[in-house]
């Protein structure tokens, strides 16, 4: 994997009236294939998923897939107007989560850009959290 882009990910989880945020800056790859954009980076010990590779597939402003490969694989599909049941590996066990998008806003081009999306997570139709992800991609110097 060519790591020629700087990727900044700002994530916020809102749960029970409180919020918690994390920011990650890393190097990774960014490509456009068939009209979709793929942001790929290696997870580290800091994220708790060392040894994994994560790919964020952005399909315009209607669908984002977050795919993690490696020792703790997971797949979240975030799509406007549709609830998906997805597999999520936590490192201590796996979960089936309901995922429903409420915002997907993509401003990506071949040079990089920004994608912001938020989604609601539920387990057995009981709300767990609202998650907001803001990813910026730019060529590394």
N, CA, C and O of each residue as an XYZ file, in Angstrom:
564
protein
N       0.851     -1.179      0.000
C       0.000      0.000      0.000
C       0.893      1.238      0.000
O       1.772      1.386      0.849
N       0.656      2.109     -0.954
C       1.375      3.368     -1.037
C       0.757      4.355     -0.050
O      -0.433      4.655     -0.144
N       1.540      4.858      0.882
C       1.023      5.775      1.907
C       1.412      7.205      1.555
O       2.246      7.814      2.226
N       0.806      7.734      0.503
C       1.190      9.050      0.005
C       0.153     10.140      0.299
O       0.196     11.214     -0.300
N      -0.779      9.864      1.222
C      -1.772     10.856      1.632
C      -1.790     10.982      3.151
O      -1.562     10.011      3.873
N      -2.064     12.190      3.619
C      -2.257     12.443      5.036
C      -3.756     12.377      5.303
O      -4.540     13.095      4.682
N      -4.142     11.517      6.222
C      -5.553     11.286      6.533
C      -5.801     11.725      7.970
O      -5.133     11.265      8.896
N      -6.760     12.612      8.144
C      -7.146     13.071      9.479
C      -8.583     12.633      9.718
O      -9.484     12.953      8.942
N      -8.778     11.901     10.798
C     -10.108     11.384     11.136
C     -10.502     11.944     12.498
O      -9.790     11.767     13.486
N     -11.633     12.614     12.533
C     -12.165     13.133     13.787
C     -13.493     12.430     14.032
O     -14.441     12.582     13.261
N     -13.549     11.665     15.102
C     -14.760     10.922     15.417
C     -15.366     11.365     16.731
O     -14.653     11.613     17.703
N     -16.687     11.465     16.756
C     -17.409     11.836     17.973
C     -18.543     10.848     18.193
O     -19.290     10.522     17.270
N     -18.661     10.376     19.427
C     -19.759      9.481     19.798
C     -20.631     10.207     20.811
O     -20.145     10.675     21.840
N     -21.925     10.298     20.512
C     -22.899     10.908     21.421
C     -23.759      9.802     22.011
O     -24.361      9.003     21.295
N     -23.798      9.780     23.350
C     -24.521      8.705     24.033
C     -25.043      9.228     25.368
O     -24.285      9.796     26.153
N     -26.323      9.038     25.621
C     -26.946      9.433     26.883
C     -26.667     10.887     27.257
O     -26.387     11.186     28.418
N     -26.741     11.787     26.282
C     -26.551     13.206     26.544
C     -25.102     13.642     26.689
O     -24.844     14.819     26.945
N     -24.164     12.746     26.536
C     -22.746     13.082     26.637
C     -22.057     12.754     25.320
O     -22.567     11.974     24.515
N     -20.883     13.365     25.111
C     -20.140     13.057     23.896
C     -18.669     12.843     24.215
O     -18.130     13.377     25.185
N     -18.046     12.044     23.367
C     -16.623     11.723     23.504
C     -16.017     11.785     22.109
O     -16.572     11.223     21.165
N     -14.882     12.464     21.971
C     -14.251     12.630     20.661
C     -12.835     12.088     20.636
O     -12.157     12.018     21.661
N     -12.406     11.709     19.455
C     -11.043     11.241     19.229
C     -10.587     11.770     17.871
O     -11.385     11.905     16.944
N      -9.303     12.065     17.771
C      -8.751     12.542     16.509
C      -7.529     11.701     16.181
O      -6.678     11.461     17.038
N      -7.448     11.255     14.927
C      -6.345     10.419     14.462
C      -5.775     11.034     13.198
O      -6.515     11.381     12.278
N      -4.460     11.166     13.157
C      -3.768     11.601     11.944
C      -2.822     10.481     11.551
O      -2.047      9.997     12.376
N      -2.884     10.069     10.292
C      -2.069      8.958      9.824
C      -1.790      9.132      8.334
O      -2.371      9.991      7.671
N      -0.910      8.315      7.838
C      -0.654      8.278      6.396
C      -1.353      7.048      5.829
O      -1.493      6.025      6.500
N      -1.787      7.173      4.582
C      -2.461      6.053      3.948
C      -2.601      6.297      2.463
O      -1.952      7.176      1.896
N      -3.453      5.511      1.843
C      -3.654      5.655      0.402
C      -5.045      6.205      0.132
O      -5.962      6.075      0.943
N      -5.171      6.825     -1.040
C      -6.436      7.412     -1.460
C      -6.527      7.236     -2.967
O      -5.688      7.746     -3.710
N      -7.552      6.509     -3.420
C      -7.707      6.270     -4.854
C      -9.178      6.402     -5.241
O     -10.084      6.268     -4.418
N      -9.372      6.670     -6.525
C     -10.716      6.678     -7.092
C     -10.798      5.510     -8.061
O      -9.947      5.354     -8.937
N     -11.835      4.686     -7.893
C     -12.073      3.557     -8.788
C     -13.553      3.536     -9.127
O     -14.405      3.467     -8.241
N     -13.848      3.595    -10.418
C     -15.230      3.471    -10.872
C     -16.190      4.461    -10.265
O     -17.353      4.123    -10.043
N     -15.750      5.668     -9.989
C     -16.638      6.674     -9.423
C     -16.703      6.670     -7.911
O     -17.317      7.562     -7.325
N     -16.087      5.690     -7.257
C     -16.044      5.621     -5.796
C     -14.647      5.984     -5.314
O     -13.666      5.818     -6.039
N     -14.566      6.482     -4.083
C     -13.283      6.816     -3.475
C     -12.971      5.821     -2.362
O     -13.862      5.401     -1.624
N     -11.700      5.451     -2.249
C     -11.244      4.501     -1.245
C     -10.130      5.134     -0.427
O      -9.089      5.511     -0.967
N     -10.352      5.250      0.882
C      -9.371      5.778      1.821
C      -8.908      4.585      2.649
O      -9.718      3.954      3.328
N      -7.607      4.265      2.601
C      -7.100      3.074      3.282
C      -5.926      3.451      4.176
O      -5.038      4.202      3.772
N      -5.934      2.920      5.399
C      -4.845      3.196      6.340
C      -4.672      2.015      7.294
O      -5.585      1.217      7.504
N      -3.463      1.935      7.867
C      -3.149      0.889      8.835
C      -3.540      1.360     10.226
O      -3.238      2.485     10.624
N      -4.212      0.490     10.955
C      -4.554      0.778     12.347
C      -3.295      0.631     13.201
O      -2.354     -0.066     12.822
N      -3.290      1.291     14.348
C      -2.133      1.248     15.246
C      -2.568      0.816     16.641
O      -3.753      0.613     16.906
N      -1.600      0.684     17.509
C      -1.889      0.347     18.900
C      -2.785      1.415     19.540
O      -3.610      1.107     20.400
N      -2.615      2.670     19.112
C      -3.407      3.779     19.671
C      -4.901      3.601     19.412
O      -5.718      4.022     20.231
N      -5.271      2.989     18.291
C      -6.688      2.795     17.982
C      -7.231      1.507     18.595
O      -8.443      1.300     18.650
N      -6.330      0.647     19.055
C      -6.753     -0.627     19.623
C      -6.926     -1.735     18.594
O      -7.376     -2.832     18.926
N      -6.574     -1.452     17.356
C      -6.742     -2.428     16.284
C      -5.442     -2.662     15.517
O      -5.449     -2.828     14.297
N      -4.338     -2.672     16.242
C      -3.036     -2.889     15.615
C      -3.045     -4.182     14.808
O      -3.572     -5.202     15.253
N      -2.454     -4.127     13.616
C      -2.425     -5.289     12.741
C      -3.568     -5.314     11.746
O      -3.624     -6.188     10.880
N      -4.478     -4.363     11.865
C      -5.614     -4.284     10.944
C      -5.395     -3.179      9.917
O      -4.627     -2.243     10.138
N      -6.083     -3.309      8.800
C      -6.111     -2.277      7.777
C      -7.572     -1.891      7.583
O      -8.439     -2.751      7.428
N      -7.834     -0.583      7.593
C      -9.194     -0.085      7.429
C      -9.329      0.613      6.082
O      -8.466      1.398      5.690
N     -10.416      0.320      5.382
C     -10.748      0.994      4.133
C     -12.115      1.648      4.286
O     -13.080      1.011      4.707
N     -12.181      2.926      3.939
C     -13.443      3.660      3.912
C     -13.790      3.857      2.435
O     -13.072      4.537      1.702
N     -14.889      3.257      2.019
C     -15.354      3.379      0.633
C     -16.480      4.407      0.602
O     -17.495      4.253      1.281
N     -16.287      5.460     -0.197
C     -17.270      6.536     -0.280
C     -17.931      6.483     -1.655
O     -17.276      6.642     -2.685
N     -19.246      6.254     -1.644
C     -20.035      6.193     -2.878
C     -20.909      7.440     -2.942
O     -22.086      7.410     -2.583
N     -20.316      8.529     -3.403
C     -21.035      9.794     -3.498
C     -21.481     10.282     -2.135
O     -20.788     10.088     -1.136
N     -22.646     10.917     -2.102
C     -23.190     11.417     -0.831
C     -24.364     10.565     -0.361
O     -25.264     11.054      0.321
N     -24.343      9.257     -0.741
C     -25.451      8.413     -0.296
C     -25.010      7.156      0.450
O     -25.827      6.537      1.132
N     -23.721      6.756      0.337
C     -23.315      5.513      0.988
C     -21.826      5.528      1.327
O     -20.992      5.918      0.510
N     -21.510      5.094      2.552
C     -20.135      4.935      3.021
C     -20.035      3.561      3.667
O     -20.885      3.174      4.469
N     -18.980      2.826      3.306
C     -18.725      1.529      3.933
C     -17.386      1.607      4.651
O     -16.391      2.057      4.082
N     -17.369      1.169      5.896
C     -16.125      1.121      6.671
C     -15.783     -0.351      6.868
O     -16.504     -1.083      7.546
N     -14.675     -0.775      6.269
C     -14.286     -2.181      6.270
C     -12.943     -2.330      6.963
O     -11.965     -1.702      6.558
N     -12.881     -3.153      8.002
C     -11.626     -3.409      8.700
C     -11.228     -4.859      8.453
O     -12.021     -5.778      8.656
N      -9.987     -5.049      8.013
C      -9.440     -6.372      7.727
C      -8.316     -6.669      8.708
O      -7.570     -5.769      9.095
N      -8.196     -7.923      9.107
C      -7.112     -8.324     10.005
C      -7.655     -9.105     11.180
O      -8.701     -9.745     11.075
N      -6.935     -9.056     12.325
C      -7.307     -9.857     13.492
C      -8.700     -9.546     14.057
O      -9.353    -10.439     14.598
N      -9.162     -8.297     13.941
C     -10.494     -7.933     14.432
C     -11.297     -7.276     13.298
O     -11.456     -6.056     13.267
N     -11.801     -8.101     12.369
C     -12.496     -7.556     11.200
C     -13.875     -7.003     11.545
O     -14.527     -7.455     12.487
N     -14.300     -6.022     10.767
C     -15.657     -5.505     10.929
C     -16.102     -4.859      9.625
O     -15.299     -4.576      8.735
N     -17.391     -4.641      9.546
C     -17.971     -4.019      8.368
C     -19.168     -3.194      8.814
O     -20.116     -3.726      9.392
N     -19.124     -1.889      8.543
C     -20.265     -1.013      8.790
C     -20.662     -0.397      7.455
O     -19.825      0.163      6.747
N     -21.942     -0.504      7.116
C     -22.461      0.107      5.891
C     -23.413      1.210      6.325
O     -24.419      0.965      6.991
N     -23.068      2.438      5.929
C     -23.834      3.611      6.301
C     -24.469      4.148      5.024
O     -23.772      4.634      4.133
N     -25.795      4.058      4.939
C     -26.482      4.437      3.705
C     -27.732      5.242      4.034
O     -28.526      4.863      4.895
N     -27.890      6.351      3.337
C     -29.068      7.193      3.551
C     -30.335      6.426      3.183
O     -30.402      5.775      2.140
N     -31.329      6.512      4.048
C     -32.628      5.925      3.759
C     -32.718      4.428      3.972
O     -33.727      3.817      3.618
N     -31.676      3.817      4.550
C     -31.692      2.368      4.727
C     -30.949      1.975      6.003
O     -29.872      2.500      6.287
N     -31.522      1.060      6.761
C     -30.870      0.530      7.955
C     -30.210     -0.794      7.591
O     -30.849     -1.682      7.028
N     -28.934     -0.916      7.915
C     -28.194     -2.147      7.669
C     -27.871     -2.812      9.005
O     -27.666     -2.126     10.007
N     -27.824     -4.125      9.024
C     -27.327     -4.865     10.183
C     -25.918     -5.301      9.821
O     -25.707     -6.010      8.837
N     -24.951     -4.867     10.631
C     -23.543     -5.069     10.304
C     -22.819     -5.807     11.417
O     -23.212     -5.774     12.583
N     -21.747     -6.471     11.014
C     -20.886     -7.200     11.946
C     -19.802     -6.255     12.437
O     -19.160     -5.569     11.642
N     -19.599     -6.221     13.757
C     -18.563     -5.363     14.328
C     -17.796     -6.157     15.379
O     -18.379     -6.660     16.339
N     -16.502     -6.262     15.190
C     -15.628     -6.987     16.124
C     -15.009     -5.982     17.077
O     -14.401     -5.005     16.640
N     -15.159     -6.212     18.382
C     -14.673     -5.263     19.380
C     -13.291     -5.611     19.921
O     -12.679     -4.781     20.593
N     -12.791     -6.783     19.654
C     -11.545     -7.221     20.258
C     -11.802     -8.156     21.433
O     -10.950     -8.977     21.775
N     -12.974     -8.034     22.051
C     -13.360     -8.928     23.142
C     -14.612     -9.717     22.790
O     -15.123    -10.480     23.609
N     -15.101     -9.533     21.581
C     -16.287    -10.237     21.118
C     -16.904     -9.503     19.944
O     -16.545     -8.363     19.649
N     -17.834    -10.168     19.279
C     -18.452     -9.544     18.116
C     -19.895     -9.163     18.413
O     -20.547     -9.738     19.285
N     -20.376     -8.170     17.658
C     -21.732     -7.673     17.805
C     -22.391     -7.571     16.444
O     -21.715     -7.402     15.429
N     -23.700     -7.672     16.423
C     -24.479     -7.307     15.245
C     -25.160     -5.997     15.590
O     -25.918     -5.910     16.556
N     -24.882     -4.982     14.789
C     -25.386     -3.645     15.067
C     -26.269     -3.156     13.928
O     -25.984     -3.406     12.757
N     -27.332     -2.462     14.279
C     -28.128     -1.765     13.286
C     -27.470     -0.418     13.024
O     -27.074      0.280     13.957
N     -27.356     -0.056     11.753
C     -26.677      1.180     11.362
C     -27.583      1.940     10.400
O     -28.006      1.400      9.378
N     -27.882      3.208     10.735
C     -28.725      4.044      9.879
C     -28.090      5.426      9.765
O     -27.837      6.083     10.775
N     -27.835      5.866      8.535
C     -27.220      7.170      8.296
C     -28.226      8.287      8.509
O     -29.409      8.147      8.198
N     -27.735      9.401      9.044
C     -28.577     10.589      9.028
C     -27.930     11.711      8.217
O     -28.634     12.613      7.764
N     -26.598     11.679      8.019
C     -25.917     12.666      7.182
C     -24.764     11.986      6.452
O     -23.992     11.244      7.060
N     -24.646     12.237      5.160
C     -23.449     11.880      4.394
C     -23.183     13.070      3.483
O     -24.013     13.421      2.644
N     -22.019     13.685      3.655
C     -21.667     14.880      2.898
C     -20.252     14.701      2.370
O     -19.290     14.798      3.132
N     -20.115     14.443      1.077
C     -18.809     14.158      0.477
C     -18.373     15.276     -0.458
O     -19.121     15.709     -1.334
N     -17.143     15.729     -0.249
C     -16.509     16.726     -1.113
C     -15.124     16.199     -1.483
O     -14.109     16.844     -1.220
N     -15.099     15.019     -2.096
C     -13.848     14.392     -2.491
C     -13.621     14.569     -3.986
O     -14.567     14.598     -4.774
N     -12.360     14.687     -4.360
C     -11.952     14.724     -5.763
C     -10.648     13.936     -5.855
O     -10.171     13.417     -4.846
N     -10.070     13.838     -7.038
C      -8.830     13.077     -7.204
C      -7.690     13.618     -6.338
O      -6.749     12.885     -6.033
N      -7.763     14.885     -5.941
C      -6.703     15.502     -5.131
C      -6.890     15.282     -3.632
O      -5.981     15.561     -2.850
N      -8.048     14.788     -3.225
C      -8.333     14.618     -1.798
C      -9.648     15.281     -1.469
O     -10.577     15.277     -2.276
N      -9.724     15.860     -0.265
C     -10.938     16.552      0.137
C     -11.436     16.093      1.481
O     -10.662     15.715      2.360
N     -12.750     16.133      1.625
C     -13.355     15.865      2.931
C     -14.654     15.091      2.759
O     -15.415     15.320      1.819
N     -14.891     14.175      3.683
C     -16.179     13.496      3.765
C     -16.609     13.525      5.229
O     -15.806     13.266      6.125
N     -17.867     13.837      5.458
C     -18.415     13.874      6.810
C     -19.696     13.053      6.798
O     -20.539     13.200      5.913
N     -19.827     12.188      7.793
C     -21.049     11.399      7.882
C     -21.377     11.122      9.329
O     -20.497     11.094     10.188
N     -22.647     10.920      9.587
C     -23.081     10.540     10.932
C     -24.111      9.434     10.795
O     -24.824      9.327      9.797
N     -24.161      8.621     11.831
C     -25.051      7.470     11.788
C     -25.481      7.090     13.197
O     -24.804      7.390     14.181
N     -26.623      6.422     13.263
C     -27.172      5.935     14.522
C     -26.895      4.446     14.623
O     -27.083      3.703     13.660
N     -26.447      4.014     15.792
C     -26.222      2.589     16.058
C     -27.296      2.082     17.001
O     -27.688      2.778     17.938
N     -27.773      0.867     16.753
C     -28.728      0.251     17.666
C     -28.421     -1.236     17.802
O     -27.835     -1.848     16.909
N     -28.822     -1.798     18.923
C     -28.748     -3.231     19.178
C     -30.155     -3.682     19.516
O     -30.763     -3.178     20.461
N     -30.673     -4.625     18.753
C     -32.048     -5.109     18.947
C     -33.051     -3.950     18.979
O     -33.969     -3.932     19.799
N     -32.862     -2.988     18.077
C     -33.734     -1.825     17.914
C     -33.666     -0.838     19.081
O     -34.431      0.126     19.100
N     -32.771     -1.048     20.055
C     -32.562     -0.082     21.137
C     -31.368      0.792     20.782
O     -30.282      0.287     20.494
N     -31.573      2.103     20.802
C     -30.528      3.043     20.414
C     -29.295      2.905     21.314
O     -29.411      2.805     22.536
N     -28.117      2.903     20.689
C     -26.853      2.819     21.422
C     -26.155      4.173     21.402
O     -25.785      4.699     22.452
N     -25.973      4.741     20.204
C     -25.258      6.010     20.095
C     -25.459      6.631     18.727
O     -25.915      5.984     17.785
N     -25.106      7.902     18.647
C     -24.993      8.610     17.366
C     -23.516      8.885     17.187
O     -22.853      9.369     18.105
N     -23.000      8.581     16.017
C     -21.576      8.718     15.745
C     -21.371      9.664     14.575
O     -22.060      9.569     13.559
N     -20.422     10.575     14.722
C     -20.112     11.559     13.702
C     -18.651     11.355     13.299
O     -17.762     11.341     14.151
N     -18.410     11.198     12.002
C     -17.059     10.973     11.495
C     -16.761     12.040     10.446
O     -17.544     12.263      9.523
N     -15.617     12.689     10.608
C     -15.171     13.730      9.681
C     -13.769     13.352      9.229
O     -12.839     13.328     10.036
N     -13.612     13.055      7.932
C     -12.329     12.603      7.395
C     -11.837     13.609      6.355
O     -12.560     13.969      5.426
N     -10.598     14.051      6.531
C      -9.936     14.935      5.570
C      -8.763     14.189      4.965
O      -7.998     13.535      5.673
N      -8.625     14.291      3.650
C      -7.559     13.604      2.927
C      -6.809     14.639      2.082
O      -7.421     15.402      1.335
N      -5.466     14.657      2.208
C      -4.677     15.552      1.355
C      -3.332     14.899      1.056
O      -2.837     14.095      1.845
N      -2.747     15.245     -0.079
C      -1.451     14.651     -0.414
C      -0.419     14.960      0.669
O      -0.364     16.079      1.179
N       0.401     13.957      1.019
C       1.468     14.155      2.000
C       2.593     14.930      1.337
O       2.840     14.786      0.140
N       3.257     15.736      2.108
C       4.385     16.515      1.555
C       5.622     15.676      1.383
O       6.652     16.178      0.932
